[in-house]
Amino acid sequence: MPALPETVLQFGSGRFLRAFADLFIHHGNTQGQNVGRVVIVQSTGDGRAGGLNAQQGKYHVVVRGFENGEVVDRVEACESVSRALHAGSQWNEVLELARSPHLTTILSNTTEAGFKLDDGDSPTDAVPKSFPAKLLAVLKARWEANQPPPTVVPCELIEGNAKILKDLLLKMADDWGHPDAFLGWLVRTPFLHTLVDRIVTGTPADHPLLATDPMVIVAEPFAFWALEDHPKSAFKLTHPAITRAADVTPYFLRKVRILNAAHTALLIKAKSRGFAIVRDAVNDPELGAWLWRLLSEEIVPTLEGRVDQPLRFAEQTIERFKNPFLDHKFADIALHHESKVKVRLVPTRDEYAAKFGKPAVLLNEVLG
């Protein structure tokens, strides 16, 4: 396959995007979609950038878990990444790519903290400090080069991520006195709301590939990417994991009320039984049956007609919980427990009672 142009600039070199968006782009390229190649920007240190460049951007994803009731343990190569840049020492190369006529898309996954400005941010910085300041500098360089707006696809797990990020950039550009013409260009730049969902666990403790590929990572088979269906989006990738929708908000609701709620409810039921790992609790005949009743009899019925295929998602959730390769600890789920209960369980209990005119017995059992 001939080398494709560099069309995607990605802020974030971590394992998630490499086992998610970058892998899907690789799939699309091998299928003839010619999405293009990805240039990754690492802002903290340069270890991952150096590791990727040493391997010409190539690495492997080990996919392990249940898929349609069967245990899978397969290896997928990923060759969509062309190179990786270190923001601190290669910022001029980042700006050079920003001006490229081939660039169509900007991806990011910088965590919720990544949406915050740095008190030291300034429009005169040789290298911007925060992610929003970096993104604004990239977009302004592109505008100054008289190039069309790219499509910005924030993959941070924040509801309303696109609007939050775009509003932040518009305010910063206005506060910094950038030209009105640039602000108008920025307003016209498509920012896509997203919801991403895949568990990526990092480098395997032991795997034959480690001898030749230290960048190898492990992910579960399940992957879901809700993308806002924007009429001006230049990001045209089609993939089984991608669902395009006019509004991705219902997919946040589905994830919080089914998957996240199941974690929190199971924690409450399992702690008195001495279970430390989610998989072990779900595989317990009594707890597993209780969890499925909770999902199918109380949680799913409150979501029918509001979200896409809630029962199917509940089935997938149970399958994901049973992943024999993933030790998901209840101790991790227990963090910020009280606030999680208020968001994940209480609204469903109240909605169930209002919708069906009777109490949600299983939810009340864990809520007390």
N, C-alpha and C positions, 0 to 999 in steps of 0.2 A: 504494500500500500504506500503510495507516495506521501511524503511529509505534508501534513495539513498546516495551514497558517495558525499562528497563535491568536485565538479569538476570545479567550477567557482569561481575565485577571482575577486571581483568587487571594483574598486576604484571609489567612489562616492555613497553617501547614499541619495542623493536628490530624489525628487519626480519623476523626469522624468524616470530614469531607473527602478524605482520600478513599474511604470505604463506602462512600455514598455518591455524591455528585460526580467526583472524578471517575469512579468506576462506571457509573451510568453513561458518562460521556464516552468512555472507552467502548462500552457496549454499542453505543450509537455509531461511533466511528467505524467499528468493525462490520456493522450492518449496512454501511454505505450512506449513513446520514450526514457524514462529513461535518460534524459539529465543530471540529477544530481541536486545537491543543490548549492546554492550561498552563499558565505561568503562575506559580505560587509565590506569595510574598510572606516571609516570616518576619515578624516584628520583634519577638522576644528571643534573643540569642540567634545562633545560626547553625545549630547542630542538625536539625532536620533538613534545612536547606542544603547543607553540605552533604548529608547522607543521600538525599534524593539526586543531587547533581553527580555524585560519585557513581550512581547507577543509571545515569542518563534519564532520570525521571521514572524508571521502571521499578515496579514492586509488585508484591502479591497480596491478595486478600484471601485468608482462609475462612470459608463460610461453614459454620458449624451450628447444628441445632436440629429442630424438627421442622419439616416442610411437608405439608399435606399428609401428616401422620407418619412420615418416614424420617429416620435419622439420616442427616446428610453431613458429610465432612469432605468438602471439596475445596480445591484451590483455583482461584481465578487470577489471571495476570491482569495488570492494569498498565497501560502504556499511553494514557492521555496526557500525562504531564511532560512538557518539553524541558522545563528547567525551573529552578527555584531561586528566588532573590532574597537577600537580607536587606530589609528596609534601611537599617542604620548605615550600611556601607555601600549600598547599590541603589540609592533612591533615584539617581538620574536615569538608571535603566528602567525603573518603574515608570517614571514620567515619559520616557521614550515609548514604552509600550502604550501608555495612555493616549499618545498622539497617533498611534498606528491606525491606518484605515481598515485593518483587518479586525480590530477589537470590536466585539459586539456585546460582551457580557461581563459583568463584575459580580463575583460570588463572595460571600463573607460568612464566617462563623467564628465570632470573636467573643462569645459568651455574653451574658447580659451586661457584665461590667464593661464590655467593649463598646457599648453605646454611650458611655460617659465621657465627657471632655476632660482634658487635663488642665489644671489651673494654669499651667505654663504655656498652653497653646497660644500661638501667635501667627498671624498671616505671613510674617517674615521668617519663620523657622526654615532653616535649610532642610531639615528633615522633620516633618510634623510628628508630634508626640502621640496623640490619641488616634484611634481608628477613624472617628468621624473627621478629624482634621486631615488625616492622610487621604481619605476618600474625597474630601472636598478639593484638596490639591490636585488629585488625579483628574477629577471632573473639570476643574478650571483649566488645567493644562490641555485637556481635550477640546474644550470650547475655544481656547486661544489658538489651537491648531485648525480651527474651522472644520472639525469633525462632527458627525451627528451624535446625538446622545446615545450612550450604551444602555442596555437593560441591567438594572441593579437588582440582584437576587439575594437579599439577606436571609441566611439560614439560621440565625439565632432563634432559640426557642422562646420567643416573646410574642404574645398575642398582639397583633397590630404592628409587627416589626417594620414593615415597609413605611407606613405613615410616620411612625416614631422617628425612624432614621432620616427620612426625607425632611420632616419638619425641623429636626435638629440641624441639618445641613443648611436649610434655607435661613434659619435664624442666625447661624454662624456667619454665613455669607453676607447677610444684611448688616450684622454687627460689625463685620470687618470692612464694610464699605466696598464690597465687590460691585462691579458695574451692574446696572439694572438689566442690561442685555443678557448678562450671564445668569442672573436670577431668573429671567424668563426662560432661558434655555434649560436651567435646572428644574423649573416647574414642569417642563415638557418631558423630562427624563423619566422613563418608566421605572418605577420601583415596585416589585412584585411581592405581595404578601405571601408567606409560605408557612407550612407546618412540616417539619421533618421528624421522622421516627425510624430509628434503627439503633440497636445496641451494638456498639463497637467497643471491644474490651481491651484493645491494645496489642502489644507484641506477645506472641505465645511464649509460655515458659520454656517449652522445648518443642522443636519442630525441625525436621530435616532441612527445611528451606533456610533456617537461620544461618547455616554455614555459608550461603551464597547471597542471602538477601536479609540484611539486618533491619530493613524497613518493612518487613512483612507484618501484617496486622490481622486480627481476628474479628469477624462480625457474625451476627446471627443471620439466618436466611431471610427473616422478615425485613422488609423495607417499604416505607411509604413516604411519598413526597407530594403534598398538596401544594399546587402552584396557582396563583391567581391568573386567570385567563385574560390577560391584558391585550387589547387590540394592537398595541404598538410594540409588543414584546419581540425582541430579536432572538430570544432564547427558544428555539424551536424543537429541542430534543423531545422525542417520544420514547417512552420506556414503560414496561409493565408496572414499575413502582410509582410512576408519575400519574397523578390525577389533577387535571386542570378544572378549576371551578371559578365562577364569578365571585364567590365569597368563600374564603377558607375558614372562617370563624367556626362553622359547625364541626370541623375536624378537630379543632382545639377542644370543643365541648365533648366530643366523642372520646378523645384520648383521656381527658381529665376525669370524666364520669365513669369510664369503663376501666381502662388499664390502670390509671393512677388510683382510682377508688378501690379496685380489687387489691392492689398492693396494701393500701392502708387498712382495709377491712380484714384482710388475711392476717396482717400483723397483729391486730387486736385479738383475733381468735387463736392465733398460733402461739403467742407468747407464753400462755399458761401451760402449753403442752411441751414446751422446751425445744421447739424447732428454731434453728438459727438460719436456715437457708430456705428461700422461697420454694425451690423445686421440691424439697423434701416435704414441705407442708402440703403442696398441691397434690403430690403423689400419695399422701395419706388418704385412705378411702373415705374416712368420715369428713375431714376438712375439705378434700377435693370436691366431694358431693355438695357440701354446704356452700362452697364458693360458687359452684355452677348454679345452684338454686338462687343465690343472691343476684348473680348476673342476669340469669334468664327470666326470673320471676319478678324482680323488683327494679333493677337498674335499666335493663333494656326496654321494658314497657314504658318507662317515663321518657325514653328518647325516640321511640317510634314516631316517624313522620318529621322528626327534627334533624336527624343526622343520617348519613348514608350507611346502610346495612349494619345496624348496631349489633344484631345477633351474630353475624359473621365475624365482626370485629371482636366480639366476646369470645367466640371459638378460637380465633387466632391468639387472643390474649392468654387463654389457658395453655395453648400449645407453646407459646413463648415462655411462659412460666416454667414449663417442664423441660426446658433446654438442658440436656445432660452435660453440656460443656460449660454452663454458666453458673457460677456460685454467687447468686444475688443474695446478699446478707440483709436480714431484717434490721440489723443495727444501722445500716445505711438508710433504709426506708424510715426508720424511727426519727430521723433528724427533722426538727420543726413539726413534730407530730400534730400538735393542737391546731396549728394554722392549716395543715393539710386536711384534717378532719372537717373543718369548716368549709373548705372549698370543694372537697371531693365527695363527701358523704351527706352532709346536712342538707344541701339543696335538693338532692334526689329524694331524701326522706320526705321533705315538705311537699315536693311536687307530686310524689306518689300519692300521698294522702289527699291532696287537692284534686288529683285526676281521678282517683278510684274511690274516694269516699271511705277509705279504711286505712288503718295504720300499716306501714311497711314493717312487718314483724322482724325480718332478718336484719334490716338496717337498725331498727330500734334495739335489737339484741346487742349490737356492737357499740351503739351510741349511748346506751344506758338510759 
